[in-house]
Amino acid sequence: MLSNNFSNPLMDHSDLYLLRETYNQKRLLLCFNGPFSQGLIEEIGVALKTHLQSDSVSSAAASDVFATYIELTQNIRNYAKKHNLTEADEAGATVVIGRNENGRHVLLAGNVVEPDDGKALQTRITELAGLDKVQLKAAYKEQLRKSRGDDDSGAGLGLIDIARKANEPFSCSLLPVNSGNQLFFSLKVVI
C-alpha cells in the first residue's frame, strides 16, 4: 500500500519501491495513466512490441496483443475526441498489460464515460462475451456487411475482433465517479 502522506501528494522513494513490488507481484509489464495522444499510443506500442519480441512471445500472440492494445487505446482516444474532453474533463485513460499465472497476456483499459454510453457498451460486451468462436466469426462478417454503407466503416468491428482474439470471454466493469455523474468503464481481455 502506498504511504498515506497527504501533505505531499507526490510519491516518495518507499512508495516507488512498493509500487515496483506490486507490479512484480501482479506480473504487470506495462502501465499508463493519463491522456492519450496519437504519438503516445504509437510510442507505447513500440515499447510493447519490443517487450513482446524480447520475451519470445509467438508472433501470432504478439500480433493479437498489439492489435488489441491499439484497438483499446484508439477507442479511448476517439471517445475523448468525440466528446470534446480535455485532460481536466477526465479525457485520460488507464491501461495495464500483464501476464496471468498461465502465461497469457491480460490487457486492462479504462476511461471515464457518460452513463448511457457505459451502459450501452457493457450490454454489447456482455452479448459478445456470450458468443463462441463460430458465432463471433458470423457476427464479424455480419457487421462487416452492415458497415459497408456507413461513413464509419469500422463501426462495431473492433469489439468483435477483440472478442475473437481473446482466449476467454472478455469482461467489463462500470464504477460510478464524479458523484455518479460519470462512470469509469474498464475492459479486461485475456490473450
C-alpha positions as CSV (number, residue, x, y, z in Angstrom):
1,M,0.0,0.0,0.0
2,L,1.3,3.5,-0.8
3,S,2.0,5.8,2.0
4,N,-0.7,8.0,3.4
5,N,1.3,11.2,3.4
6,F,-1.5,13.6,2.3
7,S,0.5,16.7,2.9
8,N,2.7,15.8,-0.1
9,P,0.7,14.1,-2.8
10,L,3.8,13.1,-4.8
11,M,5.3,9.7,-4.2
12,D,8.4,9.2,-2.3
13,H,11.2,6.6,-2.5
14,S,9.4,4.0,-0.5
15,D,6.2,4.5,-2.5
16,L,8.1,3.8,-5.7
17,Y,9.6,0.6,-4.3
18,L,6.1,-0.6,-3.1
19,L,4.7,0.2,-6.5
20,R,7.5,-1.8,-8.1
21,E,6.8,-4.7,-5.8
22,T,3.1,-4.6,-6.6
23,Y,3.9,-4.6,-10.3
24,N,6.1,-7.6,-9.9
25,Q,3.5,-9.5,-7.8
26,K,0.7,-8.8,-10.3
27,R,3.0,-9.6,-13.2
28,L,2.5,-6.2,-14.8
29,L,4.6,-5.4,-17.9
30,L,3.3,-2.0,-18.9
31,C,1.2,0.6,-17.2
32,F,0.0,4.0,-18.3
33,N,-2.3,6.6,-16.8
34,G,-3.1,9.9,-18.4
35,P,-4.3,11.5,-21.6
36,F,-3.6,9.7,-24.9
37,S,-2.3,11.4,-28.0
38,Q,-1.7,9.5,-31.3
39,G,2.0,9.9,-30.8
40,L,1.9,8.4,-27.3
41,I,-0.2,5.5,-28.4
42,E,2.4,4.8,-31.0
43,E,5.4,5.1,-28.6
44,I,3.8,2.8,-26.1
45,G,3.0,0.4,-28.9
46,V,6.7,0.4,-29.9
47,A,7.7,-0.4,-26.3
48,L,5.1,-3.2,-26.2
49,K,6.3,-4.7,-29.5
50,T,9.9,-4.6,-28.3
51,H,8.9,-6.3,-25.0
52,L,6.9,-9.0,-26.7
53,Q,9.8,-9.7,-29.1
54,S,12.3,-9.9,-26.3
55,D,10.0,-12.2,-24.3
56,S,9.9,-14.8,-27.1
57,V,6.1,-14.5,-27.5
58,S,4.9,-16.3,-30.6
59,S,4.3,-13.9,-33.5
60,A,0.6,-14.7,-33.6
61,A,0.2,-14.0,-29.9
62,A,2.3,-10.8,-30.1
63,S,0.2,-9.6,-33.1
64,D,-3.0,-10.2,-31.2
65,V,-1.8,-8.4,-28.0
66,F,-0.5,-5.5,-30.1
67,A,-3.7,-5.2,-32.2
68,T,-5.9,-5.4,-29.1
69,Y,-3.8,-2.7,-27.4
70,I,-4.1,-0.4,-30.5
71,E,-7.9,-1.0,-30.7
72,L,-8.4,-0.3,-27.0
73,T,-6.3,2.9,-26.9
74,Q,-7.8,4.2,-30.2
75,N,-11.3,3.6,-28.9
76,I,-10.4,5.6,-25.7
77,R,-8.8,8.4,-27.7
78,N,-11.7,8.6,-30.2
79,Y,-14.2,8.7,-27.4
80,A,-12.4,11.7,-25.8
81,K,-12.2,13.5,-29.1
82,K,-15.9,12.8,-30.0
83,H,-17.0,14.2,-26.6
84,N,-14.5,17.1,-26.7
85,L,-13.0,16.0,-23.4
86,T,-9.9,17.7,-22.1
87,E,-7.4,16.5,-19.5
88,A,-9.4,18.4,-16.9
89,D,-12.6,16.5,-18.1
90,E,-11.0,13.1,-17.4
91,A,-10.0,12.6,-21.0
92,G,-7.2,10.3,-19.9
93,A,-7.1,6.6,-19.7
94,T,-5.6,3.8,-17.6
95,V,-4.0,0.9,-19.5
96,V,-2.3,-2.1,-17.9
97,I,-0.8,-5.0,-19.6
98,G,0.5,-8.0,-17.7
99,R,0.6,-11.8,-17.7
100,N,-1.5,-14.2,-15.7
101,E,-0.4,-17.3,-13.9
102,N,-0.9,-19.3,-17.1
103,G,1.4,-17.0,-19.1
104,R,-1.5,-15.4,-21.0
105,H,-1.4,-11.6,-21.6
106,V,-4.0,-9.6,-19.8
107,L,-4.9,-6.2,-21.1
108,L,-7.0,-3.8,-18.9
109,A,-8.0,-0.5,-20.3
110,G,-10.4,2.1,-18.8
111,N,-11.6,5.6,-19.1
112,V,-14.4,7.9,-17.8
113,V,-17.6,7.7,-19.9
114,E,-21.1,9.1,-19.8
115,P,-23.5,6.7,-18.0
116,D,-25.6,6.0,-21.1
117,D,-22.5,5.2,-23.2
118,G,-21.1,3.0,-20.5
119,K,-24.3,1.0,-20.1
120,A,-24.7,0.5,-23.8
121,L,-21.1,-0.6,-24.1
122,Q,-21.5,-3.0,-21.1
123,T,-24.6,-4.5,-22.8
124,R,-22.7,-5.0,-26.1
125,I,-19.7,-6.6,-24.4
126,T,-21.9,-9.0,-22.4
127,E,-23.6,-10.0,-25.6
128,L,-20.3,-10.7,-27.3
129,A,-18.8,-12.5,-24.3
130,G,-21.6,-15.0,-24.5
131,L,-20.8,-16.0,-28.1
132,D,-18.5,-18.8,-29.1
133,K,-15.8,-18.5,-31.8
134,V,-18.1,-19.6,-34.6
135,Q,-20.8,-17.1,-33.5
136,L,-18.2,-14.4,-33.2
137,K,-16.9,-15.1,-36.8
138,A,-20.5,-14.8,-38.1
139,A,-21.1,-11.6,-36.1
140,Y,-17.9,-10.1,-37.6
141,K,-19.0,-11.0,-41.1
142,E,-22.5,-9.6,-40.5
143,Q,-21.1,-6.3,-39.0
144,L,-18.7,-6.0,-42.0
145,R,-21.6,-6.2,-44.4
146,K,-23.6,-3.6,-42.4
147,S,-20.6,-1.3,-42.2
148,R,-20.0,-1.1,-45.9
149,G,-22.7,1.5,-46.4
150,D,-21.8,3.6,-43.3
151,D,-19.4,6.5,-43.2
152,D,-17.8,4.8,-40.2
153,S,-16.8,1.6,-41.9
154,G,-15.2,0.1,-38.8
155,A,-18.3,0.6,-36.6
156,G,-18.6,-2.3,-34.2
157,L,-15.9,-4.4,-35.8
158,G,-13.2,-3.6,-33.3
159,L,-15.0,-5.0,-30.3
160,I,-15.9,-8.2,-32.2
161,D,-12.3,-8.5,-33.4
162,I,-11.1,-8.2,-29.8
163,A,-13.6,-10.9,-28.7
164,R,-12.3,-13.1,-31.5
165,K,-8.7,-12.7,-30.4
166,A,-9.4,-13.3,-26.7
167,N,-8.7,-16.7,-25.2
168,E,-11.5,-16.4,-22.8
169,P,-14.6,-14.2,-22.7
170,F,-13.7,-10.6,-22.1
171,S,-15.3,-8.7,-19.2
172,C,-16.0,-5.1,-18.3
173,S,-16.9,-3.0,-15.3
174,L,-18.6,0.3,-14.6
175,L,-17.8,2.2,-11.5
176,P,-19.5,5.5,-10.5
177,V,-17.2,8.5,-10.4
178,N,-17.6,12.3,-10.1
179,S,-20.5,12.0,-7.7
180,G,-22.2,9.4,-10.0
181,N,-22.4,11.8,-13.0
182,Q,-20.0,9.7,-14.9
183,L,-18.7,6.1,-14.9
184,F,-15.3,4.6,-15.1
185,F,-15.5,1.9,-17.8
186,S,-12.9,-0.8,-17.8
187,L,-12.5,-3.7,-20.2
188,K,-10.4,-6.8,-19.5
189,V,-9.1,-9.0,-22.3
190,V,-7.0,-12.2,-21.9
191,I,-4.9,-13.2,-25.0
